[in-house]
Structure formats: C-alpha cells, structure tokens
Amino acid sequence: MAAVGDCFSIGSTVACQTCFDETVEGEVLAFDHQTKMLILKCPSKNSEKLNDFYILNLQFCSDVQVKKEVSAITETPQPLNINRLKTKVRNTVEQRQRWVSALAADVSPEGQKLYMAVSKTISHVAWSGQNIVILDEVTISPPYKVDNVTTGNPEKTSLLSYVKKMVEQFTKSQSTHGTAGSSSNSKSVGNSNASNASPVPAN
C-alpha cells in the first residue's frame, strides 16, 4: 500500500479502495500533496470513447496501490484549482447525504427513487413524513404521481408546473423500462433534467 504522503507521477496507474468500499483504478492526472487530493482518469463504464474522472481524498482511502509507474514525466503537471475541488467535494457529500436520507425514509421504493431523481436537479429537497417537499413550497405526496404534486402558495405556479413535469417524466421512464431498470432510470432522469430542462423557476 502506498503511503498517503507519497507523491504520484502524472501518467502512472493507481488503484484506490475508497471509504465506500469501491475500487477506482485509473491514470493519474493530478495530485496535490498538501490536500492529499488525487485526480484519476478511468475508462467510462458507459462508452469506450469516453472517460470518467474521479477526485479522491486519499485520507479516506483504505488502500492505495501503484499499478504502473511511468518511466518519465512527459508534461508539466497542471495546478489544481482548490476552490473548485472543495466545491466538487461539498456537492458530492451533499448528494450522498440526500441519497442516505432517501434510503432511510420509511416510504415506498418509488418515493425513494423519485426523491433521488429530483435531488439531482434541485438541491433543496427534504422529507416531511412520507411527503417530498421541494424548496419549502411544493409537496409530492404518496403515491408520488403528477396528481399528488401540490403547493399552498398560489404565486408558485411556475415551480408547481416544473415539478409536475419532472414527476411526469420520471413516471413515464419507470413505466417504459420496468422494475428491472428502475435504479438506472431514476439516475438518467435526474441527469436529463439537469442538462436539458429549463432553470428551476423562481416563482
């Protein structure tokens, strides 16, 4: 196991065992010795033409192995944007916390999946009993269909319509692909909303 204080050459292949018991192996793009932040480029799980990028805090990795060391450094390492890394880490932690909240809630699997899908687009999402509350204004009640989306504020009609559209897309996706693909579908719907939908209405 490599020590946390070790330096990693750009281009080397490193495998890390994360605190989530996940093994990440890839090419070193950058390493900051002070913060122990390591950036790896890994082959994408979804496409041979794409790559996934992981930002790892080695202080939270149980095992770090150098699989292949480069013979020479061919280019100057890029400096790390620490503020951007901190923002990325904070967003990731918040997302994990929302997932844990969804899994811990005493609600149906459909409600949990919808909660996680919505939280990918709107960060201010919380549970109130078995109800999903968005931005403290819109509520989605069981059984979590379009007709169950309501608001007590008549000035939030745009937000209400926006959330109803998200629920409608989520429901269609679940119905089309079936129970076997529910987990992946909820993630894809969240990503689709984040990339294609209009910004969350302010009213």
N, C-alpha and C positions, 0 to 999 in steps of 0.2 A: 504494500500500500504506500502510495506517495504521501509525504507529509504535507500538511496544509500550507506550510511555509515555503514549499518548493516552488520554483518557477517552471513554467511550461512554455516550450518553444512554439512559436507560431507554425502551424502546419503539422504538428505532432497529433497523433491519435490518442485520445484519452477516454477512459470509461469511468463513469461516476455512479455510485449507488446513492440515490437521494433518500431524504428522510421519509418519502412516500413509498419506499421500497421499490423504486423504479430505476432500472439501469439505463443510463444515457451514454451512448458512445458516439464520438464524432471528432472532427478536425478542429483543433484549437484556432480560433480567430483572434482572440484577445484574452489577456489575463492581467488583472490588477492586483499586485501583491498586497497593497495596503488594505483593500476591502475584501480580498480573497474571492473576487468575482471572476468567474471563468465563462467565456462565451464559446459554445461549440456549434459547429455546422454539421448536421446529420442528414442522411438521405430521408426524403419525405416518405411518410407512411402511405400517402395517398397518390403520389405520382413520381415516376422515375426521373422526370425532368425538373422537379422542384426539390428544395431543401428546407428542412426545419431548423430553426435556430433556438438554442437553449441558453438561458442566462442562469448560471448555477452559483450559489453561495457555498463554497467548499467547507465552510464551518458547519454546515448542516448536511454534509455528505458523509455517510458511514464508511465508504470505501472509494478510493481513487487510484486507478491503475493507468500507467502509461503503456499503451499497447504498442505504439510505434513512435520512435523518436526520429525527427528529421535530421539529416546529416549536416545541413547548413540552413541558415535563415536567409531566404531569398528576398525578403522585403521588410521594410521598417514597420514594426507593429503600430497599428492605429491607436491613438489615445482614446481612452474610454470617457464617455460623457456620463459622469457620476450622477448628475441630477436626473438624466433620462433613465439611468439604471434604477435609481431609487423610486422613480415614478412607476416603472415597469414592475418592480418588486411589490410596491404598495398595491397596485391594481391586481396583481396575481393573488396576493394574500386576501384582499377583499373578495375576489371572485371565489376563492376556496372557502372563505367563511360563509358566503351565500350558499354554496353547494352543501356545506355541512348543515346549515340552517334548514335547507330544503329536505335533506335526508332525515334530520332529527324531528321534523314536524310530524305530528300524528294525523297525516292526511293520506289520501289515495295516491298511488303511483302517478296517475295523470296530473294531479295537482303538483306533485314534486317536479315532474318534468316541465310543466308549464312555468313554474316558478323559475327554474334554471334557465329556460329559454328566454323569458322576459328579462331576467337579470343580466343577460349578455348585452342587451341594448340599453336598458335603464338601470342605473346603479342603485337608485333609491327605491328598493323593493323590500317589503317586510311581511311577516305573518301576523295576523290578528286572529287568534284561534285557528280556524280552518280557512280563513279568508286571506287572499293575497291582496295587499294594499300597495298601490303604486303612487309615489310622490305624495302620500298622505291625502290623495284626492279621489282616486279611482279604486274600486274594490271588485275583485273577482271572487265570487262565491262558488261553492260546490254546486253542481258537478263540473264547474270550470268551462262552461260553454259561452258563446257570444251573448246569449240572453242573460247570462249571470254577471255581466260587466255593468257596473253602475257607478254613479257619482252623486254625492249630495250637494255638489256645487254647480249651479246652472251656468256658471262662467267657464266651466272646464269642458265644454262640449267638444272642442278640438282634441283634447287629450283623451276624452272618452272614445271618440271615433278612432283615434290612433291605436288605442289598446284593443278595441274590438277587432280591428283589422289584424293585429298581431295574433289574437286568440283564434280568429278565423283561419289564418294561415297555418297555425300550429295544429288545429283540429283536422284540417284537410290533410296535412302531412302525415299525421298519425293514422288517419283512416286509409290513406293511399298505400302506405308502406307496411302497415300491420304491426302487430305487437313485437315481432322479432326485431324490427329495426327501430323501435321506439327511442332507445337511448341515443343512437346516432342521429335520428331525425330531429330530436329536440335541440341538439347542438347545431345542426345545419340550419334550422330555422332561426336560432339566435344569431348565427353568423350572417345569414341572409338579411335579417332585419338591420343588423349593424352596418352592412355595406351598401344595401340598396334602398332602405326606407328613408323617408324624409326625416329631418331632425325632429326630436320629440317636441311637440307643440308646447308653448309656454302657457296656453290657456285652453 
